[in-house]
């Protein structure tokens, strides 16, 4: 993943330099999105399936463990409070309980971050391929700027970079991405990757009750 991040940063630097040169030469405007292109890759279905398993198994187990741990710490704290244990012991237990409670309260955000990190990890080889093809397309074309789908107004003269990158990758471009360009009547905000199921954020698993509201 660090390798991919390095490639992205290096690529961004070269792209900015290229844009400066293109600005002086009066370059074209293109439309492209690396994430969307990666999701259109033939092997992305596997990534999607593995993500769903990761949410159902790993993330569900992490949440269940957090709930059990909170209940254990809460019981211990109550028992020790009744036994009038020292303030040092009680404060330590209270801090531990608060940390776990915070994880439970913000679990949706935490699980979304974990899911995105896992997606980046699983799709890293595809990102490298797309970035390589995209770099070649940029070098061969005089683009002043490349916008994401939905970032331009209807009727704008933009060039569909998805088609050029797909040709470089030697893959068939989905119909949803063929429509990006001057021929379309209205740009799609975020075209969905064909065959790729949307991965919903891992929220609280069904059947698990949130701990009763207590002040940690």
FENHUFEN-V633692 format. One record per pair of residues at least 4 apart in sequence whose C-alpha atoms are under 6 Angstrom apart, sorted by the first residue. I is the first residue (numbers start at 0). GAP is how many residues later the second one is. Records with the same first field share a line. If there is no record, write none. Layout:
I: GAP  GAP
This chain:
0: 120
6: 4
18: 4  125
21: 4  5  122
22: 121
26: 115  116  117
27: 114  115  116
28: 114  115  116  117  129
29: 116  128  129  130  131
30: 115  116  117  129  130
31: 116  129  130
32: 115
38: 5  154
39: 153
44: 151
52: 4
53: 4
54: 4  147
55: 4
64: 4
69: 4  27  30
72: 24
76: 4
79: 5
86: 4
97: 118
102: 4
106: 4
107: 95
110: 4  91
111: 89
118: 4
119: 4
126: 4
129: 4
130: 4
132: 32  35
133: 31
148: 40
149: 37  38  39
153: 32
156: 25
157: 23  24
158: 22
159: 20  21
165: 4  5  7
178: 5
